[in-house]
Amino acid sequence: MLEILDTTLRDGEQTAGVSFNHNEKLSIARMLLDEANVDRIEVASARVSAGELDAATAICQWAKRNGHLDKIEILGFVDGGPSVDWISKAGGRVINLLAKGSLRHVTEQLRKQPEEHVADIISNINLATSKGLRVNLYLEDWSNGMLHSPDYVNFIVDSLHDKGIDRFMLPDTLGILSPDQTFEFCQVMTRRYPNIRFDYHAHNDYDLAVANVYSAVRAGVLGIHVTVNGLGERAGNAPLASVVGVLNDMLQIPNSVNEKRLTHVCRMVESLSGIRIPDNKPLVGDSVFTQTAGVHADGDSKGHLYYNNLLPERFGRVRRYALGKLSGKANIVKNLQELGMNLSAEQVRLVTERVIELGDKKENINADDLPYIVADVLRGQHISTDEQLIRIVNYSLNLTRGLKPVATIRISIRDTEYEDTSRGDGQYDAFMKALWKIYDRLGRQHPRLVDYKVSIPPGGKTDALVETVIVWDNNGQELRTRGLDADQTEAAIKATVKMLNIIEKQI
């Protein structure tokens, strides 16, 4: 069975700006093994710091109590003993020994010959096994080794294949391979050494990590390295969620991972790492199960025409239908159904028109906004431009620190335009004072504002729609008008225009 090793706590922590503390590391380890159900986790690099030792020790103690200790792996170095001692002190049972997988790394970084490096590796393997540790071997820069020094790669594997190594790990350390190269090189290894268990460790510098994992598995590799959300040095590693989707659907390879918990694990690591998940991140991004175009919602209603195998329920999520300027009637109906609201065909048409109108001003209209839009439309207060006897031609609101806001407005009253300017204690107050100056100049009476209330949908997002409800006293007649917009002042102005037209129609 294919094994998945998650290295979020080792390689993932090499992401710029990411450093997990003791408790965070333990929490992530628990989630990966108990919730995501990955096969193995790499939790630390030996000899990094006292804090790293404390965290590794805590993870190993927890893992031992819960039967997971053999799933805990720690990176160690060919250093003659200190790494083995460090891992033993932490309570670990598995060392992932970092050796050199390309001739350049041996001769230029270590300044040694291949035979010397092999002798050092064997010495460290013997030391580790004498301390009761199992050994996996990283061939660092293996991808460059296969490209430029394949004889060296063969030499090192030939020299070590019978030395008690559980797994040989094949890293594309610099993320340089294409899917075709990955398949070719991995197949060379699996065919030449059919009795060796190989892992493949992808990096994402060309955004090909998941594709390369696909190719490595097809070539017969039995272990895949991933990180949560693709964390890792430079462009990161192959992301756990995406790899699981490919394994299950594209390759249909059995694996242990619990898909249902992936979203929760990814969101928790997002919070702890401070690295945001992009909205369009496959499987776990906010937008990936949201249909925007109306034609897609319509197709989903007629036989799930825009579904693929990545059903959101597999990952503990639900399908949503975005609202905005691209919305069609089907989007609206889908969202109304979720809210338990049943509207007539004409009401749906009016709500759809209003959503599209608001969508031109607001990037996204949330399902939480929809009840406000429905209320605005069904109360019959949304007056089209053609029906308005009084309308705002344009206005300018200026807000300068230390000075009172200034409003300049131009309105049309029964097709005649008027303009004025005024200061106020706020932008809406300045607007109203400029408006009443026009009314006073024309000898027109105007109502008195009695109450002003602003509300937004739950969640308090800065881009939420704002509903402004204003109560007016017009010579003893109480008028209550509502305005809905992404901008609070604009919502209040819309409520005001509605009030003016109600009064004007009574004249």
Summary of the structure (lengths in Angstrom):
residues: 507
radius of gyration: 32.4
end to end distance: 81.9
largest distance: 102.2
contacts: 1742
relative contact order: 0.07
helix: 45%
strand: 21%
